[in-house]
Amino acid sequence: MASKLLRRTGSVSTTPDTTFKRSNLVPIQRQRTDTRRLRVLVVSESFLPQVNGVTNSVRRVLEHLARDGHVAELVAPTGPESYAGFPVTICRGSSLPFYKEFRIGLETRRRLRAVMLRFQPDVVHIASPATLGYQAARAARELGIPSVAIYQTDLVGFAARYGIPGGDRAMTALTRRIHVGVDRTLAPSTASIDQLRAMDVPGLAHWPRGVDLEMFDPAHRCEELHRELAPHGEVLVGYVGRLAPEKELELLAHVDKLPGVRVVIVGGGPEEERLRARLPNAAFLGVLHGEELGRAYATLDVFAHTGRHETYCQSAQEALASGVPVVAPRAGGPIDVVDDRVAGFLYQPGNGVELAAHVRSLVEDEQLRARVAAAARRSVQGRSWQAVNDLLVAHYCDVIGIGERQALAV
């Protein structure tokens, strides 16, 4: 019924972030990018129909390139024939044995070189590189094509969470091999920059994530949906994202026990069946998109994130834009995304008791919840995808060596 009602009811700072004044970061250059039309080959480990942070960022990049008149092509293990008017080349891939819904690219370097020789890109954009990204980086280097890698998935934390024997060492080695082979690595947060610096990765620069301030807006709150999900006047505490082990969603059991609370889960993944058993009173709305997703976010009263391995935590940013207080781990991306004790609260990673305590304070104090909700929306007002992707194109131009170079502080 809730999903029926959802269907029936009918991006970061505009100037480059100035919090990263690190002497060993690559200075961000402002480029005059209207001097030529760029040819950008985007290689992504993930794309539609998979719905995750990597897919969403790649979609935004392709839409931005199309809007500004550039030429692009996408290489990915899944996807439609085209996106944003650009062709999509489907590469070889395989499903992970422990996460069959997730397909990774396993293309050969020879075939990737062939794609690059055919398309003749000015720059290769490698989104969240792993196996496919590693081969793409090597192919680009062999052909002398500048490359920009987007660090978006914590492979080391991912391997550790899934208990892969020796996986954390292997993923550390792979991450370093990938990123020392590109011209620039763009990382979204303080934590991810520090993590890569500890691996001696060169050429680091900060590139955050934008947010759609029209799709995610407090104005989309639906009181009818709220009454349906909370028939006894409960406070709705929600999570939006993949339902996977690395998200540590079992911590929501602590929230589920709070009086006067109903947990709302938006998303899908291999943990759904187990979570339904752990959270028998929760509302599971499935995977939502577009207006439905924006309405679901805005109808929540509190947003709770549980995973500690987020390089950025886009779902927390979307909740903030929707005017929803966020409670998230004090680790990874949320440290930068959530203004602690202003737009939400940060807790010790893995500590379900502390998570529930912060949620309880927001549930029991309506004035506090309203004050934090207003601050949440204000905290992301300057974060647009247009500004963030303008900065990305400036990085393209910088590694290519074109445009007007005017150094900006980072």
N, C-alpha and C positions, 0 to 999 in steps of 0.2 A: 504493500500500500504506500509506503514511504517513497519508493522509487516511482510509482505511478504519479504521486503528487509532485515529485521533482520534475517529471517530464511534462506534467500538465501546466504547472505554474510558469505561466509564461514570463622604466624599469629600474647598478645601484647608483648612487648620486649622479646628478647631471654634470658634475665635474668629477674628474678622477679622484678616487679615494685618497685622502691625505693622511691616513693613519698608518701607512706602511713606509715610514721614513727609515729604510734599512739601507746602509751603504752598499751592501752586496746584492741588492736587487737591481735588475735591469731598469734604467730610467724609462718611464713611459714617454714616448714621443708623440706630440700632436702632429698628425700628418694632414696635408691638404689632399684628400683622397679624390677630389673631383677632377684631377688631372688625367685620369685614365680609368678605363673599366677593367676591373680585376677578374682573373680567371682563378676560381678557388675550387680545389678538389677537397671535399669533406669526406673523411674516412671515419666511420663510427662503429664501435663495437655493438651498438644497440640502436634499433629504430622501430618504428611502427610494425606490427600492432602492439609491441611491448610498450608499456606505459611506465616510464621512470624518469628520473632527473636527467639522464643523458639524452634520452629521446626528446624530452621537452626542450632542452637547451639547443639541440641540433635543429629542431623545427624553427625555433626563434631565429637562429643564425641564418638559415636558408630563407626565411621570410624577409629578413632584413636585407640580405644580399639581393633578393629579387626586387624589393621596393627601391633600392638605390641603383638598380641598373647593372649590377655585376653579373657575371656568368659563373654558374656552379654546376657541379655534379656530385652526387652522393654515392659512396660505396659502403654497403652495410650487409649483414647476413640476412636481414629481413626488410620488407618494406613494399610499398606500392610501386607501380611503374614510374611514377613521377611525384614530386612534391614541390609546391610553390613554383611550378613551371619548369623545374629542373629534373633531368633524368636521374633515376635511381638504378645503380648497377648492383645486382644481388651477387654477393660473393659466396664462396663455399663456407659452410659453418657446421656446427654440431651443438646439440643440447648438452647442458651440464648434467652428469648422472645424478647429482643431488638436487637439481633444480631444473626439471625437464622443460618447464615453461620458458626458460631463459636460454636463448641461442647465442653462441659466440662465433666470431669469424675465425676461420682457419685457412685463409687464402694464402697461396704461395707468393713469394716475392717476385717471381717471374711474371705471374699474371698481373700483379699490382704494377710492375714496371710497364707492362703493356698498356694498362689503363692510363697511366701517366703520360706515356709517349703519344697515345692517341689524343688525349684531352689537352695536353700542353698547358698545365696549370702554372700560374705565377707563384702560387703558394699552396702547400698541402696543410689542411687543418685536420689534426688527428684528435678526435673526441674520445676522452676517457680511455687511452690506449691500454691494451693488454696484448693478447696474441696477435690479433689483426693489426693493431696499432704498431706493434714492434716491427712487423714485416713492412708496413707502410713507411715507417720512419727510415728503415734501412734502404728501401727502394728509392725514396726521395733523395737520400744522401748520395746514393750511387749515381743518380742522374743530376745531381747538383741543383735540386729544386729546394728552395727555402721551406722550412716546415715549422709549424706552431702546434704544440701539444697542449691539450686542455686536461689538467689534472682534476678529475671529478670523482673517481672511485678509489677508495682506500683498499687496494688489493691485499695489503698486509693484514689489516683488520678483518677483511672478508675471509681470508684463509684461516686466520686464528679462530674466528667465530664458528666456522664449519668444522673445526677440528681436523684439518688436513695435515697428516704427519709431515713435518718439515716444511709445511706450506708457507709459514711466515718468513722463513729464510729465503725460500725460493721466490716468493713474491717481492721481497725486498730487493733481491738481485735483479729480477725482471724489471721492476719499476726503475731502478737505476739505469739498467742497460737501455731501456726505452728512452729515458729523458736526457741522457748524455748524448744521444744520437740526434736530437732535434736542435733547431736554432733558438727556440724559446719555449719555455714551459710556463703556462699561465695557471696560477693556483688561486682558489677563491677566498682563502681565509688565512688568518694568522697561523692557526694550527697546521694547516696543510703546507704552508711555506716553511714552517719550522721543521716539519716532518721530512720534507724534501731536502732542506738544507743539511739535515743530519745525515742524509744519504750522499752528500757532496754532489748534488745535482746543480749544474751551472745554469746560467741564463734564466733565472726565476723572475717573474713579474706578477703583480696582482691583477686579476681580472675577476670581479664579483659576478653575481647573477642578478638579472633584473626581475621585475614582477609586473604583471598586468594589472594596473590600478583600476581598470574598468571592469574586468572580469571578477576581480577580488575586491569587493567594496561592501562596507556595512549596509549599504542601501539594499542589498540583495537578501537581507534577512527575511525569512518567511515564517510568520507567527503561526500560520496554519500547520506548516510542517513541524514546527517546534511542539505544538499541542499534540500532534500525532505521535511524535517520538517520545514525548514526555507527558503522557496523559494524566499523571498525578502531580504535575508541576515540578518535576525533577529538573535539576541543572544538567545540561548536556555537556559532557566532556568527551571530545572526539580526537581521533587519530586519522590522518590521511596519508596513505602511502602503500608500499608493497608489504605484503604479509609474509615476511621471510625471517629466518632465525637471527640474522645479524641485526634486526630491528629491535630485538629484546622485548617483544610485545607482551611477554608473560608478566612484566612489571605492571601492566594495566590491571591485573587482578587485585592489586592493592587499592586502586582507584575504584574498582567495581564494588568493593565492600563498603565504600563510604555511604552513609545515609543521605537520601535526597539527591542521588546522582544516577544518571544513566549514561553508560559508555556507548559511543557511536563510532563504528569502524567503517571507513571508506577505503576501498582498495581490494586487491586480490593477490593470491600467491600461495605457495606451498604450505604455509602455516594456518590457512583458514580453518580447516577441520579441527585442528588441535585448539585453536583459539575459541572456536564456538563452544567446545567442551569446557575450556577454562573460564569463559565469560558467558555463562548461559543467559544472563539478563541483558546482554548488549544487543544493540541494533546493528546488523551488518547490511550496509547499503550497496555493496559491490563496487565495481569500478565505475566512476562517474567522469564525465567530460563537460567542458563548456559551461553553459548556464547552470546545468544541474550541479556541477562541482562548485561553482561560485556560490550558489544558493546554499549548498550543504555547509560550506565553510562558514558563511555569514550567520547561519542559524545556530551554530555552536555557541556555547557560553564560555568554554575554556578549551584550549587546544593542548594536548599532551603528547610530547614526543619522547621516545624511549631509547632509541639506538645511539650508541656513543661513537660510531664510525662514520659520521656524516662529514664530508669535506666542506659542505656549505649548509645544507638543510633548507632546501627550497620550500618544502611544505610549511615549515615554521614561518618563513617570510610571507607566504600566501595567507596564512592565518592572521598574521599581523596586519596585512593590507585589508583583510576582512573585518578588522576591528575586534579581534579575538585575542585575549591574553594567552600567552604561550608559556608552558612549563616544559623545560627541555634539559638534557644533560649538560653539565659544565665541561664539555669536551668538543673538539672539532669545530665545525662551522657555527653551531649555536652561540658560541662565545662572542662571535662578531655580529651575528644576526639579531640576537635578542638582548636588548638593553636590560640587564638584570635589575630587578626590583623597580623598574620603570614600566617597560612594556611586557614584563612577565617575570618569571623566576627560573633560575638555573639551580640544578641539584647535582649531588655527587653521582657520577655515572653508576648505574646498576643498583642504586639505593631506592627501592620501591617505597620504603617508609617515608623518606624525605619527599619523593615525588608526590605521594598522597597527601602529605602535610601541606605542601604548597597549594595543591588543588583544593584542599579543605578550606584554607584561608580565603580563597577566591569564592568558593561556594557559599560560605557562611557570611561573608561581608559583601553585600551588594554594592555598597558605595566604593569599596576597594576595587571590586570587579569592574565597575563602570569607569573608574579613574584609569585603571590599567588598560582597559579596552580603548579609551580615547588616545592614550599615549601610544598604544600599539599601532594604530593607523598613522599617527603623526610620524612615528619613527621610520616609516618607509615612503613617505610622501615624495622624496626626491629620487626614488629608485625606479627608473624606467628602463625597459629593454632597449629603447632607442639610444639612450646615452651609453648603456653598457656595450651595445654592439657597435656603436660608433668608435668606442675605444678599442674594440677587437679589430676593426678594420685598420685603425691606426697602428696596431701591432703588426698586422699583415704588411703594411707599407714599410714599416721600420725594418723588418727582416728582409724584405725585398730590396730595400735601399732606394725607395722613391718617395717623392713628396717633400713637403716643406718641414724641416726638423726644428721644432721648438720644444726644448726640454720642459717637462712638467714634473713637479715634485711628486713622489710616491710615498 
